Amino acid sequence: MDSLTDKEVITRKTHVCAWCGEDIEPFQSANYRSYVFQGDFTTDYMHPECHDAMNRADYFDDEGFDPGVNTRGKTERESEEAPDAE
Ligand SMILES: [Zn+2]
């Protein structure tokens, strides 16, 4: 994966978090990325805590993750180890 942009921004409209699939409300801080993945130019937005979770998850560059299926702010492993009690 070739990362082109990876920075914190303030959103101006609603975006869907690429990690957890929840909305990122307007005027919130979010992490914006643009990158080339398997030949496709891609951009996405994430909650800051989801961006942290992605960085903890140690994905291989060409493996990636399934968009929108993760628990907000948690890696897949973390959400298995500590399921929400709700
Ligand atoms: Zn998120």
PDB file of the backbone (N, CA, C, O) and the ligand in Angstrom, with CONECT records:
HET     ZN  A 101       1
ATOM      1  N   MET A   1       0.846  -1.188   0.000  1.00  0.00           N
ATOM      2  CA  MET A   1       0.000   0.000   0.000  1.00  0.00           C
ATOM      3  C   MET A   1       0.878   1.234   0.000  1.00  0.00           C
ATOM      4  O   MET A   1       1.801   1.340   0.808  1.00  0.00           O
ATOM      5  N   ASP A   2       0.607   2.152  -0.881  1.00  0.00           N
ATOM      6  CA  ASP A   2       1.337   3.408  -0.912  1.00  0.00           C
ATOM      7  C   ASP A   2       0.485   4.489  -0.264  1.00  0.00           C
ATOM      8  O   ASP A   2      -0.538   4.902  -0.809  1.00  0.00           O
ATOM      9  N   SER A   3       0.917   4.935   0.894  1.00  0.00           N
ATOM     10  CA  SER A   3       0.168   5.975   1.587  1.00  0.00           C
ATOM     11  C   SER A   3       0.539   7.337   1.025  1.00  0.00           C
ATOM     12  O   SER A   3       1.717   7.686   0.945  1.00  0.00           O
ATOM     13  N   LEU A   4      -0.471   8.103   0.638  1.00  0.00           N
ATOM     14  CA  LEU A   4      -0.235   9.434   0.081  1.00  0.00           C
ATOM     15  C   LEU A   4      -0.505  10.516   1.109  1.00  0.00           C
ATOM     16  O   LEU A   4       0.251  11.481   1.226  1.00  0.00           O
ATOM     17  N   THR A   5      -1.590  10.349   1.851  1.00  0.00           N
ATOM     18  CA  THR A   5      -1.984  11.322   2.867  1.00  0.00           C
ATOM     19  C   THR A   5      -2.436  10.563   4.097  1.00  0.00           C
ATOM     20  O   THR A   5      -3.101   9.533   3.987  1.00  0.00           O
ATOM     21  N   ASP A   6      -2.082  11.062   5.258  1.00  0.00           N
ATOM     22  CA  ASP A   6      -2.570  10.482   6.502  1.00  0.00           C
ATOM     23  C   ASP A   6      -2.521  11.603   7.529  1.00  0.00           C
ATOM     24  O   ASP A   6      -1.479  11.865   8.130  1.00  0.00           O
ATOM     25  N   LYS A   7      -3.649  12.256   7.720  1.00  0.00           N
ATOM     26  CA  LYS A   7      -3.617  13.445   8.570  1.00  0.00           C
ATOM     27  C   LYS A   7      -4.938  13.636   9.291  1.00  0.00           C
ATOM     28  O   LYS A   7      -5.974  13.100   8.895  1.00  0.00           O
ATOM     29  N   GLU A   8      -4.872  14.418  10.365  1.00  0.00           N
ATOM     30  CA  GLU A   8      -6.076  14.721  11.125  1.00  0.00           C
ATOM     31  C   GLU A   8      -6.731  15.956  10.525  1.00  0.00           C
ATOM     32  O   GLU A   8      -6.068  16.956  10.250  1.00  0.00           O
ATOM     33  N   VAL A   9      -8.033  15.873  10.328  1.00  0.00           N
ATOM     34  CA  VAL A   9      -8.793  16.968   9.733  1.00  0.00           C
ATOM     35  C   VAL A   9     -10.037  17.214  10.585  1.00  0.00           C
ATOM     36  O   VAL A   9     -10.394  16.408  11.444  1.00  0.00           O
ATOM     37  N   ILE A  10     -10.687  18.349  10.325  1.00  0.00           N
ATOM     38  CA  ILE A  10     -12.016  18.608  10.872  1.00  0.00           C
ATOM     39  C   ILE A  10     -13.001  18.401   9.725  1.00  0.00           C
ATOM     40  O   ILE A  10     -12.903  19.055   8.687  1.00  0.00           O
ATOM     41  N   THR A  11     -13.945  17.493   9.919  1.00  0.00           N
ATOM     42  CA  THR A  11     -14.890  17.200   8.843  1.00  0.00           C
ATOM     43  C   THR A  11     -15.842  18.376   8.634  1.00  0.00           C
ATOM     44  O   THR A  11     -16.150  19.115   9.569  1.00  0.00           O
ATOM     45  N   ARG A  12     -16.295  18.533   7.413  1.00  0.00           N
ATOM     46  CA  ARG A  12     -17.276  19.580   7.111  1.00  0.00           C
ATOM     47  C   ARG A  12     -18.655  18.998   6.822  1.00  0.00           C
ATOM     48  O   ARG A  12     -19.652  19.720   6.818  1.00  0.00           O
ATOM     49  N   LYS A  13     -18.708  17.709   6.584  1.00  0.00           N
ATOM     50  CA  LYS A  13     -19.991  17.035   6.406  1.00  0.00           C
ATOM     51  C   LYS A  13     -19.867  15.628   6.988  1.00  0.00           C
ATOM     52  O   LYS A  13     -18.789  15.231   7.430  1.00  0.00           O
ATOM     53  N   THR A  14     -20.943  14.891   6.988  1.00  0.00           N
ATOM     54  CA  THR A  14     -20.929  13.558   7.568  1.00  0.00           C
ATOM     55  C   THR A  14     -20.163  12.594   6.670  1.00  0.00           C
ATOM     56  O   THR A  14     -20.353  12.578   5.454  1.00  0.00           O
ATOM     57  N   HIS A  15     -19.303  11.798   7.276  1.00  0.00           N
ATOM     58  CA  HIS A  15     -18.612  10.729   6.569  1.00  0.00           C
ATOM     59  C   HIS A  15     -18.875   9.428   7.307  1.00  0.00           C
ATOM     60  O   HIS A  15     -19.216   9.430   8.490  1.00  0.00           O
ATOM     61  N   VAL A  16     -18.715   8.330   6.609  1.00  0.00           N
ATOM     62  CA  VAL A  16     -18.824   7.019   7.241  1.00  0.00           C
ATOM     63  C   VAL A  16     -17.418   6.542   7.571  1.00  0.00           C
ATOM     64  O   VAL A  16     -16.533   6.529   6.714  1.00  0.00           O
ATOM     65  N   CYS A  17     -17.231   6.159   8.798  1.00  0.00           N
ATOM     66  CA  CYS A  17     -15.916   5.692   9.235  1.00  0.00           C
ATOM     67  C   CYS A  17     -15.563   4.392   8.519  1.00  0.00           C
ATOM     68  O   CYS A  17     -16.351   3.447   8.503  1.00  0.00           O
ATOM     69  N   ALA A  18     -14.372   4.355   7.930  1.00  0.00           N
ATOM     70  CA  ALA A  18     -13.955   3.166   7.185  1.00  0.00           C
ATOM     71  C   ALA A  18     -13.685   1.986   8.103  1.00  0.00           C
ATOM     72  O   ALA A  18     -13.685   0.836   7.664  1.00  0.00           O
ATOM     73  N   TRP A  19     -13.458   2.270   9.363  1.00  0.00           N
ATOM     74  CA  TRP A  19     -13.122   1.188  10.296  1.00  0.00           C
ATOM     75  C   TRP A  19     -14.374   0.571  10.898  1.00  0.00           C
ATOM     76  O   TRP A  19     -14.556  -0.645  10.833  1.00  0.00           O
ATOM     77  N   CYS A  20     -15.243   1.395  11.487  1.00  0.00           N
ATOM     78  CA  CYS A  20     -16.380   0.857  12.248  1.00  0.00           C
ATOM     79  C   CYS A  20     -17.716   1.019  11.527  1.00  0.00           C
ATOM     80  O   CYS A  20     -18.707   0.411  11.931  1.00  0.00           O
ATOM     81  N   GLY A  21     -17.762   1.820  10.476  1.00  0.00           N
ATOM     82  CA  GLY A  21     -19.001   1.977   9.733  1.00  0.00           C
ATOM     83  C   GLY A  21     -19.981   2.963  10.352  1.00  0.00           C
ATOM     84  O   GLY A  21     -21.050   3.198   9.789  1.00  0.00           O
ATOM     85  N   GLU A  22     -19.639   3.543  11.495  1.00  0.00           N
ATOM     86  CA  GLU A  22     -20.511   4.551  12.100  1.00  0.00           C
ATOM     87  C   GLU A  22     -20.258   5.908  11.451  1.00  0.00           C
ATOM     88  O   GLU A  22     -19.201   6.147  10.866  1.00  0.00           O
ATOM     89  N   ASP A  23     -21.254   6.793  11.567  1.00  0.00           N
ATOM     90  CA  ASP A  23     -21.084   8.127  11.019  1.00  0.00           C
ATOM     91  C   ASP A  23     -20.046   8.925  11.804  1.00  0.00           C
ATOM     92  O   ASP A  23     -19.930   8.797  13.023  1.00  0.00           O
ATOM     93  N   ILE A  24     -19.311   9.733  11.092  1.00  0.00           N
ATOM     94  CA  ILE A  24     -18.487  10.768  11.702  1.00  0.00           C
ATOM     95  C   ILE A  24     -19.237  12.074  11.466  1.00  0.00           C
ATOM     96  O   ILE A  24     -19.397  12.501  10.323  1.00  0.00           O
ATOM     97  N   GLU A  25     -19.692  12.699  12.527  1.00  0.00           N
ATOM     98  CA  GLU A  25     -20.518  13.891  12.406  1.00  0.00           C
ATOM     99  C   GLU A  25     -19.701  15.056  11.853  1.00  0.00           C
ATOM    100  O   GLU A  25     -18.477  15.081  11.981  1.00  0.00           O
ATOM    101  N   PRO A  26     -20.391  16.026  11.235  1.00  0.00           N
ATOM    102  CA  PRO A  26     -19.686  17.224  10.772  1.00  0.00           C
ATOM    103  C   PRO A  26     -19.011  17.971  11.921  1.00  0.00           C
ATOM    104  O   PRO A  26     -19.486  17.961  13.056  1.00  0.00           O
ATOM    105  N   PHE A  27     -17.913  18.606  11.601  1.00  0.00           N
ATOM    106  CA  PHE A  27     -17.156  19.456  12.536  1.00  0.00           C
ATOM    107  C   PHE A  27     -16.547  18.661  13.682  1.00  0.00           C
ATOM    108  O   PHE A  27     -16.353  19.183  14.779  1.00  0.00           O
ATOM    109  N   GLN A  28     -16.248  17.387  13.415  1.00  0.00           N
ATOM    110  CA  GLN A  28     -15.501  16.565  14.357  1.00  0.00           C
ATOM    111  C   GLN A  28     -14.105  16.340  13.799  1.00  0.00           C
ATOM    112  O   GLN A  28     -13.883  16.406  12.590  1.00  0.00           O
ATOM    113  N   SER A  29     -13.167  16.072  14.704  1.00  0.00           N
ATOM    114  CA  SER A  29     -11.865  15.681  14.190  1.00  0.00           C
ATOM    115  C   SER A  29     -11.940  14.236  13.703  1.00  0.00           C
ATOM    116  O   SER A  29     -12.592  13.385  14.308  1.00  0.00           O
ATOM    117  N   ALA A  30     -11.263  13.993  12.609  1.00  0.00           N
ATOM    118  CA  ALA A  30     -11.251  12.669  12.002  1.00  0.00           C
ATOM    119  C   ALA A  30      -9.899  12.497  11.338  1.00  0.00           C
ATOM    120  O   ALA A  30      -9.159  13.461  11.142  1.00  0.00           O
ATOM    121  N   ASN A  31      -9.589  11.264  10.997  1.00  0.00           N
ATOM    122  CA  ASN A  31      -8.345  11.013  10.293  1.00  0.00           C
ATOM    123  C   ASN A  31      -8.647  10.723   8.834  1.00  0.00           C
ATOM    124  O   ASN A  31      -9.406   9.808   8.513  1.00  0.00           O
ATOM    125  N   TYR A  32      -8.049  11.507   7.961  1.00  0.00           N
ATOM    126  CA  TYR A  32      -8.261  11.374   6.524  1.00  0.00           C
ATOM    127  C   TYR A  32      -7.051  10.707   5.904  1.00  0.00           C
ATOM    128  O   TYR A  32      -5.911  11.079   6.179  1.00  0.00           O
ATOM    129  N   ARG A  33      -7.309   9.717   5.065  1.00  0.00           N
ATOM    130  CA  ARG A  33      -6.207   9.040   4.375  1.00  0.00           C
ATOM    131  C   ARG A  33      -6.496   8.971   2.885  1.00  0.00           C
ATOM    132  O   ARG A  33      -7.643   8.797   2.473  1.00  0.00           O
ATOM    133  N   SER A  34      -5.468   9.106   2.094  1.00  0.00           N
ATOM    134  CA  SER A  34      -5.570   8.735   0.689  1.00  0.00           C
ATOM    135  C   SER A  34      -4.389   7.833   0.385  1.00  0.00           C
ATOM    136  O   SER A  34      -3.281   8.050   0.876  1.00  0.00           O
ATOM    137  N   TYR A  35      -4.638   6.823  -0.426  1.00  0.00           N
ATOM    138  CA  TYR A  35      -3.610   5.834  -0.662  1.00  0.00           C
ATOM    139  C   TYR A  35      -3.944   5.043  -1.918  1.00  0.00           C
ATOM    140  O   TYR A  35      -5.067   5.065  -2.421  1.00  0.00           O
ATOM    141  N   VAL A  36      -2.928   4.347  -2.400  1.00  0.00           N
ATOM    142  CA  VAL A  36      -3.132   3.436  -3.520  1.00  0.00           C
ATOM    143  C   VAL A  36      -3.080   2.023  -2.977  1.00  0.00           C
ATOM    144  O   VAL A  36      -2.061   1.593  -2.436  1.00  0.00           O
ATOM    145  N   PHE A  37      -4.188   1.296  -3.124  1.00  0.00           N
ATOM    146  CA  PHE A  37      -4.281  -0.063  -2.610  1.00  0.00           C
ATOM    147  C   PHE A  37      -4.645  -0.982  -3.769  1.00  0.00           C
ATOM    148  O   PHE A  37      -5.696  -0.829  -4.391  1.00  0.00           O
ATOM    149  N   GLN A  38      -3.769  -1.930  -4.049  1.00  0.00           N
ATOM    150  CA  GLN A  38      -3.954  -2.869  -5.158  1.00  0.00           C
ATOM    151  C   GLN A  38      -4.298  -2.130  -6.448  1.00  0.00           C
ATOM    152  O   GLN A  38      -5.178  -2.542  -7.204  1.00  0.00           O
ATOM    153  N   GLY A  39      -3.589  -1.034  -6.677  1.00  0.00           N
ATOM    154  CA  GLY A  39      -3.718  -0.308  -7.929  1.00  0.00           C
ATOM    155  C   GLY A  39      -4.826   0.716  -7.983  1.00  0.00           C
ATOM    156  O   GLY A  39      -4.938   1.454  -8.962  1.00  0.00           O
ATOM    157  N   ASP A  40      -5.661   0.776  -6.935  1.00  0.00           N
ATOM    158  CA  ASP A  40      -6.771   1.731  -6.939  1.00  0.00           C
ATOM    159  C   ASP A  40      -6.485   2.887  -5.996  1.00  0.00           C
ATOM    160  O   ASP A  40      -6.045   2.683  -4.865  1.00  0.00           O
ATOM    161  N   PHE A  41      -6.734   4.088  -6.462  1.00  0.00           N
ATOM    162  CA  PHE A  41      -6.642   5.256  -5.600  1.00  0.00           C
ATOM    163  C   PHE A  41      -7.862   5.288  -4.685  1.00  0.00           C
ATOM    164  O   PHE A  41      -8.996   5.218  -5.159  1.00  0.00           O
ATOM    165  N   THR A  42      -7.637   5.392  -3.399  1.00  0.00           N
ATOM    166  CA  THR A  42      -8.698   5.276  -2.411  1.00  0.00           C
ATOM    167  C   THR A  42      -8.547   6.376  -1.375  1.00  0.00           C
ATOM    168  O   THR A  42      -7.430   6.749  -1.017  1.00  0.00           O
ATOM    169  N   THR A  43      -9.662   6.893  -0.896  1.00  0.00           N
ATOM    170  CA  THR A  43      -9.627   7.805   0.246  1.00  0.00           C
ATOM    171  C   THR A  43     -10.610   7.296   1.293  1.00  0.00           C
ATOM    172  O   THR A  43     -11.619   6.673   0.964  1.00  0.00           O
ATOM    173  N   ASP A  44     -10.308   7.566   2.532  1.00  0.00           N
ATOM    174  CA  ASP A  44     -11.291   7.256   3.563  1.00  0.00           C
ATOM    175  C   ASP A  44     -11.122   8.166   4.771  1.00  0.00           C
ATOM    176  O   ASP A  44     -10.117   8.861   4.919  1.00  0.00           O
ATOM    177  N   TYR A  45     -12.122   8.141   5.616  1.00  0.00           N
ATOM    178  CA  TYR A  45     -12.135   8.877   6.882  1.00  0.00           C
ATOM    179  C   TYR A  45     -12.332   7.884   8.006  1.00  0.00           C
ATOM    180  O   TYR A  45     -13.000   6.863   7.842  1.00  0.00           O
ATOM    181  N   MET A  46     -11.743   8.193   9.149  1.00  0.00           N
ATOM    182  CA  MET A  46     -11.916   7.366  10.345  1.00  0.00           C
ATOM    183  C   MET A  46     -12.014   8.243  11.576  1.00  0.00           C
ATOM    184  O   MET A  46     -11.452   9.337  11.633  1.00  0.00           O
ATOM    185  N   HIS A  47     -12.758   7.726  12.584  1.00  0.00           N
ATOM    186  CA  HIS A  47     -12.662   8.339  13.906  1.00  0.00           C
ATOM    187  C   HIS A  47     -11.203   8.261  14.376  1.00  0.00           C
ATOM    188  O   HIS A  47     -10.500   7.306  14.045  1.00  0.00           O
ATOM    189  N   PRO A  48     -10.748   9.249  15.140  1.00  0.00           N
ATOM    190  CA  PRO A  48      -9.360   9.174  15.632  1.00  0.00           C
ATOM    191  C   PRO A  48      -9.082   7.899  16.413  1.00  0.00           C
ATOM    192  O   PRO A  48      -8.002   7.322  16.288  1.00  0.00           O
ATOM    193  N   GLU A  49     -10.061   7.444  17.233  1.00  0.00           N
ATOM    194  CA  GLU A  49      -9.832   6.227  18.018  1.00  0.00           C
ATOM    195  C   GLU A  49      -9.803   4.984  17.121  1.00  0.00           C
ATOM    196  O   GLU A  49      -9.164   3.983  17.446  1.00  0.00           O
ATOM    197  N   CYS A  50     -10.508   5.067  15.986  1.00  0.00           N
ATOM    198  CA  CYS A  50     -10.479   3.946  15.046  1.00  0.00           C
ATOM    199  C   CYS A  50      -9.162   3.920  14.285  1.00  0.00           C
ATOM    200  O   CYS A  50      -8.631   2.849  13.991  1.00  0.00           O
ATOM    201  N   HIS A  51      -8.640   5.088  13.968  1.00  0.00           N
ATOM    202  CA  HIS A  51      -7.328   5.159  13.327  1.00  0.00           C
ATOM    203  C   HIS A  51      -6.266   4.577  14.252  1.00  0.00           C
ATOM    204  O   HIS A  51      -5.368   3.863  13.807  1.00  0.00           O
ATOM    205  N   ASP A  52      -6.376   4.889  15.556  1.00  0.00           N
ATOM    206  CA  ASP A  52      -5.445   4.306  16.521  1.00  0.00           C
ATOM    207  C   ASP A  52      -5.567   2.781  16.541  1.00  0.00           C
ATOM    208  O   ASP A  52      -4.564   2.069  16.589  1.00  0.00           O
ATOM    209  N   ALA A  53      -6.805   2.292  16.504  1.00  0.00           N
ATOM    210  CA  ALA A  53      -7.024   0.841  16.529  1.00  0.00           C
ATOM    211  C   ALA A  53      -6.405   0.189  15.293  1.00  0.00           C
ATOM    212  O   ALA A  53      -5.784  -0.871  15.382  1.00  0.00           O
ATOM    213  N   MET A  54      -6.581   0.835  14.142  1.00  0.00           N
ATOM    214  CA  MET A  54      -5.998   0.289  12.915  1.00  0.00           C
ATOM    215  C   MET A  54      -4.482   0.195  13.052  1.00  0.00           C
ATOM    216  O   MET A  54      -3.875  -0.794  12.643  1.00  0.00           O
ATOM    217  N   ASN A  55      -3.880   1.225  13.628  1.00  0.00           N
ATOM    218  CA  ASN A  55      -2.427   1.210  13.781  1.00  0.00           C
ATOM    219  C   ASN A  55      -1.977   0.131  14.762  1.00  0.00           C
ATOM    220  O   ASN A  55      -0.878  -0.407  14.629  1.00  0.00           O
ATOM    221  N   ARG A  56      -2.815  -0.189  15.741  1.00  0.00           N
ATOM    222  CA  ARG A  56      -2.471  -1.254  16.693  1.00  0.00           C
ATOM    223  C   ARG A  56      -2.639  -2.640  16.082  1.00  0.00           C
ATOM    224  O   ARG A  56      -2.062  -3.613  16.566  1.00  0.00           O
ATOM    225  N   ALA A  57      -3.437  -2.726  15.010  1.00  0.00           N
ATOM    226  CA  ALA A  57      -3.831  -4.036  14.504  1.00  0.00           C
ATOM    227  C   ALA A  57      -2.751  -4.706  13.671  1.00  0.00           C
ATOM    228  O   ALA A  57      -2.839  -5.903  13.401  1.00  0.00           O
ATOM    229  N   ASP A  58      -1.735  -3.959  13.258  1.00  0.00           N
ATOM    230  CA  ASP A  58      -0.620  -4.556  12.526  1.00  0.00           C
ATOM    231  C   ASP A  58      -1.042  -5.302  11.261  1.00  0.00           C
ATOM    232  O   ASP A  58      -0.629  -6.441  11.044  1.00  0.00           O
ATOM    233  N   TYR A  59      -1.846  -4.672  10.443  1.00  0.00           N
ATOM    234  CA  TYR A  59      -2.173  -5.291   9.161  1.00  0.00           C
ATOM    235  C   TYR A  59      -0.976  -5.268   8.232  1.00  0.00           C
ATOM    236  O   TYR A  59      -0.202  -4.311   8.215  1.00  0.00           O
ATOM    237  N   PHE A  60      -0.839  -6.310   7.477  1.00  0.00           N
ATOM    238  CA  PHE A  60       0.158  -6.289   6.426  1.00  0.00           C
ATOM    239  C   PHE A  60      -0.299  -5.323   5.346  1.00  0.00           C
ATOM    240  O   PHE A  60      -1.496  -5.149   5.115  1.00  0.00           O
ATOM    241  N   ASP A  61       0.663  -4.701   4.694  1.00  0.00           N
ATOM    242  CA  ASP A  61       0.352  -3.637   3.744  1.00  0.00           C
ATOM    243  C   ASP A  61      -0.642  -4.060   2.676  1.00  0.00           C
ATOM    244  O   ASP A  61      -1.534  -3.289   2.323  1.00  0.00           O
ATOM    245  N   ASP A  62      -0.504  -5.253   2.165  1.00  0.00           N
ATOM    246  CA  ASP A  62      -1.344  -5.652   1.035  1.00  0.00           C
ATOM    247  C   ASP A  62      -2.544  -6.483   1.466  1.00  0.00           C
ATOM    248  O   ASP A  62      -3.265  -7.033   0.634  1.00  0.00           O
ATOM    249  N   GLU A  63      -2.747  -6.566   2.762  1.00  0.00           N
ATOM    250  CA  GLU A  63      -3.845  -7.378   3.258  1.00  0.00           C
ATOM    251  C   GLU A  63      -5.090  -6.535   3.474  1.00  0.00           C
ATOM    252  O   GLU A  63      -6.182  -6.897   3.037  1.00  0.00           O
ATOM    253  N   GLY A  64      -4.918  -5.409   4.151  1.00  0.00           N
ATOM    254  CA  GLY A  64      -6.056  -4.532   4.393  1.00  0.00           C
ATOM    255  C   GLY A  64      -7.027  -5.114   5.396  1.00  0.00           C
ATOM    256  O   GLY A  64      -6.723  -6.106   6.058  1.00  0.00           O
ATOM    257  N   PHE A  65      -8.189  -4.504   5.510  1.00  0.00           N
ATOM    258  CA  PHE A  65      -9.208  -4.961   6.439  1.00  0.00           C
ATOM    259  C   PHE A  65     -10.559  -4.767   5.774  1.00  0.00           C
ATOM    260  O   PHE A  65     -10.680  -4.029   4.796  1.00  0.00           O
ATOM    261  N   ASP A  66     -11.574  -5.432   6.309  1.00  0.00           N
ATOM    262  CA  ASP A  66     -12.916  -5.282   5.755  1.00  0.00           C
ATOM    263  C   ASP A  66     -13.506  -3.968   6.237  1.00  0.00           C
ATOM    264  O   ASP A  66     -13.647  -3.770   7.443  1.00  0.00           O
ATOM    265  N   PRO A  67     -13.855  -3.067   5.331  1.00  0.00           N
ATOM    266  CA  PRO A  67     -14.327  -1.749   5.760  1.00  0.00           C
ATOM    267  C   PRO A  67     -15.632  -1.845   6.536  1.00  0.00           C
ATOM    268  O   PRO A  67     -16.544  -2.585   6.168  1.00  0.00           O
ATOM    269  N   GLY A  68     -15.698  -1.079   7.616  1.00  0.00           N
ATOM    270  CA  GLY A  68     -16.955  -0.880   8.320  1.00  0.00           C
ATOM    271  C   GLY A  68     -17.403  -2.024   9.203  1.00  0.00           C
ATOM    272  O   GLY A  68     -18.510  -1.964   9.738  1.00  0.00           O
ATOM    273  N   VAL A  69     -16.599  -3.071   9.387  1.00  0.00           N
ATOM    274  CA  VAL A  69     -17.067  -4.218  10.169  1.00  0.00           C
ATOM    275  C   VAL A  69     -16.443  -4.273  11.553  1.00  0.00           C
ATOM    276  O   VAL A  69     -16.767  -5.159  12.344  1.00  0.00           O
ATOM    277  N   ASN A  70     -15.560  -3.344  11.854  1.00  0.00           N
ATOM    278  CA  ASN A  70     -14.876  -3.403  13.135  1.00  0.00           C
ATOM    279  C   ASN A  70     -15.655  -2.655  14.211  1.00  0.00           C
ATOM    280  O   ASN A  70     -16.570  -1.885  13.922  1.00  0.00           O
ATOM    281  N   THR A  71     -15.263  -2.904  15.464  1.00  0.00           N
ATOM    282  CA  THR A  71     -15.853  -2.190  16.587  1.00  0.00           C
ATOM    283  C   THR A  71     -15.140  -0.855  16.739  1.00  0.00           C
ATOM    284  O   THR A  71     -13.914  -0.781  16.655  1.00  0.00           O
ATOM    285  N   ARG A  72     -15.920   0.197  16.963  1.00  0.00           N
ATOM    286  CA  ARG A  72     -15.340   1.534  17.052  1.00  0.00           C
ATOM    287  C   ARG A  72     -14.232   1.591  18.099  1.00  0.00           C
ATOM    288  O   ARG A  72     -14.447   1.272  19.268  1.00  0.00           O
ATOM    289  N   GLY A  73     -13.051   2.001  17.663  1.00  0.00           N
ATOM    290  CA  GLY A  73     -11.937   2.196  18.585  1.00  0.00           C
ATOM    291  C   GLY A  73     -11.246   0.919  19.034  1.00  0.00           C
ATOM    292  O   GLY A  73     -10.381   0.963  19.909  1.00  0.00           O
ATOM    293  N   LYS A  74     -11.614  -0.225  18.448  1.00  0.00           N
ATOM    294  CA  LYS A  74     -11.007  -1.484  18.870  1.00  0.00           C
ATOM    295  C   LYS A  74     -10.526  -2.276  17.664  1.00  0.00           C
ATOM    296  O   LYS A  74     -11.108  -2.209  16.581  1.00  0.00           O
ATOM    297  N   THR A  75      -9.462  -3.019  17.875  1.00  0.00           N
ATOM    298  CA  THR A  75      -9.048  -3.967  16.866  1.00  0.00           C
ATOM    299  C   THR A  75      -9.954  -5.190  16.943  1.00  0.00           C
ATOM    300  O   THR A  75     -10.683  -5.384  17.916  1.00  0.00           O
ATOM    301  N   GLU A  76      -9.890  -6.002  15.905  1.00  0.00           N
ATOM    302  CA  GLU A  76     -10.699  -7.229  15.906  1.00  0.00           C
ATOM    303  C   GLU A  76     -10.365  -8.091  17.113  1.00  0.00           C
ATOM    304  O   GLU A  76     -11.252  -8.644  17.763  1.00  0.00           O
ATOM    305  N   ARG A  77      -9.068  -8.197  17.403  1.00  0.00           N
ATOM    306  CA  ARG A  77      -8.639  -9.022  18.528  1.00  0.00           C
ATOM    307  C   ARG A  77      -9.144  -8.433  19.848  1.00  0.00           C
ATOM    308  O   ARG A  77      -9.610  -9.167  20.720  1.00  0.00           O
ATOM    309  N   GLU A  78      -9.051  -7.130  19.989  1.00  0.00           N
ATOM    310  CA  GLU A  78      -9.501  -6.496  21.232  1.00  0.00           C
ATOM    311  C   GLU A  78     -11.001  -6.680  21.447  1.00  0.00           C
ATOM    312  O   GLU A  78     -11.443  -6.885  22.577  1.00  0.00           O
ATOM    313  N   SER A  79     -11.786  -6.608  20.374  1.00  0.00           N
ATOM    314  CA  SER A  79     -13.227  -6.748  20.580  1.00  0.00           C
ATOM    315  C   SER A  79     -13.605  -8.198  20.867  1.00  0.00           C
ATOM    316  O   SER A  79     -14.631  -8.455  21.496  1.00  0.00           O
ATOM    317  N   GLU A  80     -12.782  -9.151  20.412  1.00  0.00           N
ATOM    318  CA  GLU A  80     -13.029 -10.547  20.797  1.00  0.00           C
ATOM    319  C   GLU A  80     -12.683 -10.789  22.253  1.00  0.00           C
ATOM    320  O   GLU A  80     -13.373 -11.535  22.947  1.00  0.00           O
ATOM    321  N   GLU A  81     -11.590 -10.144  22.722  1.00  0.00           N
ATOM    322  CA  GLU A  81     -11.144 -10.369  24.098  1.00  0.00           C
ATOM    323  C   GLU A  81     -12.040  -9.658  25.101  1.00  0.00           C
ATOM    324  O   GLU A  81     -12.226 -10.140  26.219  1.00  0.00           O
ATOM    325  N   ALA A  82     -12.593  -8.524  24.713  1.00  0.00           N
ATOM    326  CA  ALA A  82     -13.401  -7.727  25.646  1.00  0.00           C
ATOM    327  C   ALA A  82     -14.716  -7.337  24.978  1.00  0.00           C
ATOM    328  O   ALA A  82     -14.904  -6.179  24.607  1.00  0.00           O
ATOM    329  N   PRO A  83     -15.619  -8.290  24.826  1.00  0.00           N
ATOM    330  CA  PRO A  83     -16.884  -7.966  24.167  1.00  0.00           C
ATOM    331  C   PRO A  83     -17.689  -6.972  24.994  1.00  0.00           C
ATOM    332  O   PRO A  83     -17.645  -6.995  26.224  1.00  0.00           O
ATOM    333  N   ASP A  84     -18.420  -6.105  24.314  1.00  0.00           N
ATOM    334  CA  ASP A  84     -19.251  -5.137  25.015  1.00  0.00           C
ATOM    335  C   ASP A  84     -20.317  -5.862  25.830  1.00  0.00           C
ATOM    336  O   ASP A  84     -20.959  -6.794  25.346  1.00  0.00           O
ATOM    337  N   ALA A  85     -20.493  -5.429  27.053  1.00  0.00           N
ATOM    338  CA  ALA A  85     -21.455  -6.077  27.937  1.00  0.00           C
ATOM    339  C   ALA A  85     -22.875  -5.591  27.677  1.00  0.00           C
ATOM    340  O   ALA A  85     -23.822  -6.101  28.275  1.00  0.00           O
ATOM    341  N   GLU A  86     -23.026  -4.644  26.821  1.00  0.00           N
ATOM    342  CA  GLU A  86     -24.361  -4.053  26.607  1.00  0.00           C
ATOM    343  C   GLU A  86     -25.349  -5.067  26.054  1.00  0.00           C
ATOM    344  O   GLU A  86     -26.510  -4.732  25.819  1.00  0.00           O
TER     345      GLU A  86
HETATM  346 ZN    ZN A 101     -14.937   4.643  13.608  1.00  0.00          ZN2+
END
